[in-house]
Amino acid sequence: MDCYGEFELQARNAAEAFRQIDKKEIIRVISHLDADGISACAIMIKLLNNENRKYSVSIVQQLNRAVLSQLAAEPYKCFIFTDIGSGVISDIKELLNGRKVFVLDHHSIEGYSATDGVVLVNPHICGIDGGKEISGAGVVFRFACAVDKAMEELAHIAIIGAIGDLQEQKGFLRLNQEILDIAVKKGKIQVKKGLRIFGSQTKPLHKALEYCTDPYIPGVSGSESGAIQFLYQIGIEPKNGNGWKKIVHLDEDEMKKLVTGIIMKRLNEANPDDVLGNVYILPHEEEESPTRDAKEFATLLNACGRLGRASFGIGACLNDKKTKQQAIRSLGDYKKEIVNALNWYNNNKFTDDIYWGNKFVIINAKQNVMSTMIGTLASILSKSNVMTNNVFILSMAQAIDGSTKVSLRTTNNLNGNLDLKNIIEEIIDGIGNSESGGHQNAAGAVIPTDKEANFIGQAKEVLGKYAMEERIG
């Protein structure tokens, strides 16, 4: 049996264990707060609803001994962790000993052995890279389909989770592609070749171009006047009557002009035509809604999770009209928090709170940026033209519980030569009561706030070392 067959067997065995749970049992569900975690949780809730099971749900930013101790004090006999838990398997086994525990996840596994009393579905066990091949939502989807094939109707939600976890890189690898094929077959997703520009459904055309950093458009990205001037130059009227045109409003001739114009602007780039790629449309969603394009849907879910409104995101995934509207309204608040974070960064670039090293920067926002937003700030900066290539971006913000949330990004991941998860683990080595997680392209940690100075000292040393090695190599 190959690794993919082994993974499928994992899902089937877990499904059989799930069927053994007494229908009277209340199932405790815990998931992560990002787009993937919310998607994973929504799929699990749909399965539990279909099975007429009772459940209680929590969405958490991280899973550590303190959170697990709180869960252990609860009366539930069955726990299901989705898109979270693999990094603390030994703690789960210890603190939830005697309970029925499922961990459906795609992150790297800590301290796992086949004899552990935990039902684990994770591609890493089979030698499959969960950071690239399948998301947490995808793992839950494969499990759910093993329980009930009718769950294939939610394949599109698993794809939204994968997109939210940055696993769409000019297409998908095998496991995600198989899920996408199901979503397409079910009529839940249409894959079209088009411009890889975020906001085609919702943003005015000139604003979508202004905010477009991946791909970067010289003279257009970052400049509203530059974007408007560009449109006039290529023969596209940016206004649509009294309003502004969106990408979805363009006719075939205008779209050709736009694509050609962008490629011409990028002729000095390494891959000027990489503005074209797959666009994932959800045909059952309303046109010009942030739930119509899968990438925008993922952003919507991130907004809900980062603002502490994950239930709205779950409702949007399950197509509950009322909560979907609440989720969409949350986007406005999310944008305000992003603006606040960017304004703080721009106003403090040359203060002691931001340290500029050689090929890396450490941003310590303290309590000036929401701890749930600090990763978003790092991601935006990593894609912007304000950072030169090959710069590590380490951002930090303090939570109200005495911990500091840390996020690590890089502007282009150095062609995939580095694993940011390994780097963050090296930085926190020896710093007590700390934990890390993430993937090759995006990683993070949680450290005690009173250990910030120690952490920053180690970060300077480790990031400086990696930056030097890459430059020499």
C-alpha positions, 0 to 999 in steps of 0.5 A: 500500500502506498502512502496515499492508500495508508492515509485513506486507511487512517480516515476509514479507521477513524470513521469506524472509531467515530461510529462507536461513540454513543449517540447520547454522548456530547462531543467536544469540538476544538478548532483553530481560529484561522480560515483553515480551522474555521473551514475544518470546524464547519465540516465537522459540525455539518457531519455532527448535524447530519448524524444527529449528534450533540456537540459543544464547540470552541475556537482557539488561537493556540492549544497548550497545557493551560488550555488542555487543562481547562478542557480536562476539567470539563465533563465531556468523554469525547474530544475532537480536535480539528486543524490543531493538536498534532504539536501537543499529542503527548500533553493531550494523551496525558491530560485527557487520559481515559477520554476518547480523543480524535485529532484530525490535523495536517501539522507536524506531529510531536512525540507520536507513536502508533500505540498512543491512545489517540485516534489520529488522522494526519498525512505526516504519519504516511510521509505526506507533507501536510503543509503542502498537500492537504489542509486541516479542513481537507483532513476533516473532509476526508474523515467526514466522507469516510463516515458519510459519502454525502459529505462530499457536498462540502468539498468546496469548504475544504478547498477554501481552507486549503487556499486560506492556508496558502496551499494553492501555488498555481494549482494544487498537489494530489490530495487537494486536487482530488478534493477540488475534483470532487467540488467541481464534479458537485458543481460547487466550484468552477475553475477558470483561468484569469487574473490572479488579482485579489478582490475581483468580485468586491473591489473597484478595479483601480483599488484592486490594482492599487492593492495588488502586491502578488503579483507586483505591478510597477507604477501601479501597486501601491498608487491609486493615481498610478492605477487610474492613470494605467487604466486610461493608458490601456483604454479602460474607463475606470467608471461604470456610470456613477460607480466604479468598474470591478474586474467582474464587470469587464467585457472580453476586450477590456479583459484582454487590454488589462492582461496585456497592459499588466504583462507589459508593465512587468516585462522586467520581472522574472515571470511577467505573465504569472499574473494569470492563474486559476480563479476559483469561483463558487457559482452558488454564491451571489455575484460581487459577494466576498463569498463568490471567489474562494480566495475572498471567502478565505479572507472573510473566514480569517477576518471572523477568526481574528476578530473573535467572531468565528461562529459567523465564519462557520455559519457562512461556510454552512450557508446560514444567511443571517450569520453569513451577512454578519460575517460579511459585515465583519470584513469592514471591522477587519479592514479597520484593524489592518489599517490600524496595524499598518498605521502603527507600523508606518509611524514606528518604523524608526523607533526602538519597537522595530529592529532592522537587522541585516536582511531581517526585521523584528517588529514588536507591536506590544499592545498596539496591535491585536495579537490575532492580527500580528500575523496578518501584518507580517503577511501584508508586509511580506508581499509589499514593495517596502521590503527588499527580497529575502528579508525575514519579517518577525512580528510580535504583539501581546495578548491579555493573558500574559503571552506574546504572539509571534509570527514569522514570514519571509518575502519570497521564502528564498525559493523554498530553501528554508522551513520557517517552522524549523527556524521559529523552533530554533529561536524559542529553544530554551525559552520556557513555557513557549510553543511553536507551530506552522508550516514551511512558508508561515510559522509562529510561536507563543512566548511568555511576555516577560521573556520577550527580551530573551526571545528577541536576542535569540531571534537576532542571532538565529535570523542573522545566521540564516540571512548570512547563509542564504546570501553567501549560498 
